[in-house]
Amino acid sequence: MRRRTGTYLAAAVFALPFLFPFYLLLRNAFMTQAELGALDWSWWPSSPSLQGFRDAFSNDSVPLGRALVNSTIVAVVSAPLSTLFASMCGYALARIRIPLTRPVFALVIVTLMVPGAATFVPTFVVVGSMGGVNTLWGLIVPGLFNAFAVLLFRAFYLRFPQEVEDAGRVDGLGPLGVYTRLALPNSGGLLAALGVLSFIEHWNSFLWPLVIGQDPAYWTVQVAMSTNLTSQTINMPALFASAVVSVIPLAVVFLLAQRYIVRGVMMTGIKG
């Protein structure tokens, strides 16, 4: 019992540095502009105020509520689709033996070597020419391919027991059935881990939504938050209040999926 208590205390002590930024977010969100600009440090506002949250949601020129909805749609749609596509591509590269398999795999690796800045403008030109500016699909579609996730899934399926797939074929499963009923369910840990990382990536995306969502109705939460920083004024309470609101979905997703993240990282064992 003492050993377990000591372990928990040590874990709590080591967790404090990681929790400190979240404490600062909450502290600053309930402070006033004057308190945030004061020279004296205070651990908590003397009179906690909700004015920052009111300012964040009452500004008609910055539709934060709509931005939260847009970010939710983009992240919820992009995370499972991009992970599923990566799984399908990784399985095909690992199991389908045709002359083009190696060249396609080489192209996937090459895409990792190309900096994102080099493809940003061409991607915008293509999406813009197809009418993707100020649309949700313009925010979602360009981020559905993840070459790094493809490599991880390929490595996982290369280690997947061939005997399991052979048994499925004996039972009458075709290539699609082997993938959907055997390979895909057994990669659930990796799917969850990469899905959570993809959700976080799309939720926090800023530059692409900034250029595609030129209409405030298509802003994401990160773009909406940036409007609190202008060359004339900086509304610090509203900025921190918006940050608190934007962090809540990420914290919920992480807490719900943390066991699957660990399982995906370990990638041990075969289900079923």
C-alpha positions in Angstrom: 0.0 0.0 0.0 2.8 2.4 0.9 4.6 1.6 -2.3 1.5 2.2 -4.4 0.9 5.5 -2.6 4.5 6.6 -3.2 4.1 5.7 -6.9 1.0 7.8 -7.2 2.7 10.7 -5.4 5.7 10.6 -7.7 3.5 10.4 -10.7 1.6 13.5 -9.5 4.8 15.4 -8.9 6.1 14.6 -12.4 2.7 15.5 -13.9 2.7 19.0 -12.4 5.0 20.6 -15.0 2.7 19.3 -17.8 -0.5 20.5 -16.0 0.9 24.0 -15.4 0.0 25.4 -18.9 -3.6 24.3 -18.3 -3.6 26.1 -15.0 -2.4 29.2 -16.7 -5.1 29.0 -19.3 -7.8 28.7 -16.6 -6.3 31.4 -14.5 -5.9 33.9 -17.3 -9.4 33.2 -18.7 -11.0 34.3 -15.5 -8.9 37.4 -15.1 -9.7 40.9 -16.4 -7.5 42.8 -18.9 -6.1 45.0 -16.0 -5.2 42.0 -13.9 -3.4 40.3 -16.9 -1.4 43.5 -17.5 -0.5 44.0 -13.8 3.2 43.6 -12.8 2.3 41.7 -9.6 1.9 37.9 -9.9 -1.3 36.3 -8.5 -2.1 32.6 -8.4 -5.8 33.2 -9.0 -7.9 36.3 -9.8 -9.2 38.1 -6.8 -12.6 38.3 -8.4 -13.0 35.7 -11.1 -14.8 37.2 -14.1 -16.6 35.5 -17.0 -16.3 38.6 -19.1 -13.6 37.0 -21.3 -16.1 34.2 -22.2 -18.8 36.7 -22.8 -16.6 38.7 -25.1 -15.5 35.6 -26.9 -19.0 34.5 -27.8 -20.7 37.9 -28.1 -18.5 39.4 -30.8 -20.6 39.3 -34.0 -17.6 39.8 -36.2 -16.0 36.6 -34.8 -18.5 33.7 -34.8 -16.7 31.5 -32.3 -19.7 29.2 -31.9 -19.8 28.6 -35.6 -16.1 28.2 -35.7 -16.3 25.4 -33.0 -19.0 23.7 -35.1 -16.7 23.9 -38.2 -13.7 22.6 -36.4 -15.8 19.7 -35.0 -17.1 18.8 -38.5 -13.6 18.9 -40.0 -11.9 16.9 -37.2 -14.7 14.3 -36.8 -14.9 13.7 -40.6 -11.1 13.9 -41.4 -9.8 11.8 -38.5 -11.6 8.5 -39.3 -11.5 8.9 -43.1 -7.8 9.7 -43.2 -7.0 6.8 -40.9 -9.2 4.4 -42.8 -7.6 5.4 -46.1 -4.1 5.0 -44.7 -5.1 1.6 -43.4 -6.4 0.5 -46.8 -3.3 1.8 -48.6 -1.0 0.3 -46.1 -2.7 -3.1 -46.4 -2.5 -3.0 -50.2 1.2 -2.2 -50.1 1.9 -5.0 -47.6 -0.2 -7.7 -49.2 -0.9 -7.1 -52.9 1.9 -8.3 -55.0 1.9 -6.6 -58.4 4.7 -4.9 -60.4 3.5 -1.4 -59.4 3.6 -2.1 -55.7 7.2 -1.0 -55.2 7.0 2.1 -57.3 3.9 3.2 -55.5 5.6 2.6 -52.1 8.6 4.6 -53.3 6.2 7.5 -54.3 4.7 7.4 -50.8 8.1 7.7 -49.2 9.0 10.6 -51.6 6.0 12.5 -50.5 7.4 12.5 -46.9 10.5 14.3 -48.3 8.6 17.1 -49.9 8.1 20.1 -47.5 4.5 21.1 -47.0 5.4 24.7 -48.0 6.3 23.5 -51.5 2.9 22.0 -52.1 0.8 24.6 -50.3 0.3 27.0 -53.2 -0.3 24.3 -55.8 -2.9 22.6 -53.5 -4.7 25.9 -53.0 -4.7 26.6 -56.8 -6.2 23.1 -57.5 -8.8 23.3 -54.7 -9.7 26.9 -55.6 -10.2 26.0 -59.3 -12.6 23.3 -58.2 -14.6 25.7 -56.1 -13.3 24.6 -52.7 -12.8 28.1 -51.2 -15.3 28.8 -48.5 -16.6 25.2 -48.4 -16.3 22.5 -45.8 -15.0 20.0 -48.3 -12.2 22.4 -49.2 -11.2 22.3 -45.6 -11.4 18.5 -45.3 -10.4 16.8 -48.6 -6.7 18.0 -48.9 -5.9 16.6 -45.5 -7.2 13.1 -46.0 -3.9 11.5 -47.2 -1.3 10.9 -44.5 1.9 9.2 -45.9 3.4 8.6 -42.5 0.3 6.8 -41.4 0.5 4.6 -44.5 4.0 3.6 -43.6 2.9 2.7 -40.1 0.0 0.6 -41.3 2.2 -1.1 -43.9 4.7 -2.1 -41.2 1.9 -3.4 -39.0 0.3 -5.5 -41.7 3.7 -6.9 -42.8 3.9 -8.4 -39.2 0.3 -9.6 -39.3 0.3 -13.4 -39.3 -0.2 -14.7 -42.8 -1.7 -17.9 -41.3 -4.7 -15.9 -40.0 -5.4 -14.6 -43.5 -5.0 -18.1 -45.0 -7.5 -19.4 -42.5 -9.9 -16.7 -43.6 -9.5 -17.6 -47.3 -10.1 -21.3 -46.4 -13.4 -20.2 -44.8 -14.4 -18.5 -48.1 -13.3 -14.9 -47.5 -12.2 -12.9 -50.5 -9.5 -10.2 -50.4 -11.9 -7.5 -49.2 -13.4 -9.9 -46.6 -9.9 -10.8 -45.2 -9.1 -7.1 -44.8 -12.4 -5.9 -43.3 -13.0 -9.0 -41.1 -9.5 -10.0 -40.0 -6.8 -7.4 -40.7 -8.7 -4.2 -40.0 -10.3 -5.3 -36.6 -6.9 -6.5 -35.4 -5.4 -3.1 -36.1 -7.8 -1.3 -33.8 -5.2 0.0 -31.4 -3.2 1.6 -34.2 -6.4 2.9 -35.8 -7.3 4.6 -32.5 -3.9 6.0 -31.9 -3.5 7.5 -35.3 -7.2 8.6 -35.3 -6.7 10.6 -32.1 -3.5 12.2 -33.5 -5.3 13.0 -36.7 -8.2 14.5 -34.8 -5.7 16.7 -32.9 -3.9 17.7 -36.1 -7.0 18.8 -37.9 -8.5 20.5 -34.9 -5.3 22.6 -34.4 -4.8 23.3 -38.1 -4.5 27.0 -38.8 -2.8 28.0 -42.1 -4.9 25.9 -44.5 -8.3 26.9 -42.9 -7.0 30.5 -42.9 -6.6 30.6 -46.7 -9.6 28.4 -47.6 -12.1 29.8 -45.1 -12.1 33.4 -46.2 -15.7 33.9 -45.2 -16.2 34.1 -41.4 -18.9 31.5 -41.7 -16.2 29.0 -42.6 -13.6 29.9 -40.0 -12.3 27.2 -37.7 -11.7 27.8 -34.0 -8.0 28.5 -34.5 -8.7 31.2 -37.1 -11.4 32.7 -34.9 -9.1 32.8 -31.9 -6.4 34.6 -33.9 -8.8 37.6 -34.5 -8.3 38.5 -30.8 -4.8 39.5 -31.7 -4.8 42.6 -33.9 -2.3 45.4 -34.6 -4.6 47.8 -32.6 -5.8 45.8 -29.6 -5.2 42.5 -27.9 -8.2 41.1 -26.0 -6.3 38.8 -23.6 -9.2 37.5 -21.5 -11.2 36.6 -24.6 -8.2 35.0 -26.2 -7.5 32.8 -23.2 -11.3 32.0 -22.8 -11.4 30.9 -26.4 -8.3 28.8 -25.8 -10.0 27.1 -22.8 -13.0 26.3 -24.9 -10.9 25.0 -27.8 -8.9 22.7 -25.5 -11.9 21.0 -23.9 -12.7 18.7 -26.9 -9.1 17.7 -27.3 -8.9 16.8 -23.6 -12.1 14.8 -23.8 -11.0 12.8 -26.8 -7.6 12.1 -25.3 -9.1 10.9 -22.0 -11.6 8.6 -23.7 -9.0 7.1 -26.1 -5.8 7.0 -24.0 -6.0 3.3 -23.4 -6.2 2.7 -27.2 -3.3 5.1 -27.8 -1.1 3.0 -25.5 -2.3 -0.2 -27.1 -1.6 1.3 -30.5 1.9 2.3 -29.5 2.7 -1.1 -28.0 1.0 -3.0 -30.9 1.2 -6.3 -29.2 -1.1 -9.3 -29.5 -3.8 -10.3 -31.9 -7.5 -10.0 -31.1 -10.0 -12.7 -31.9 
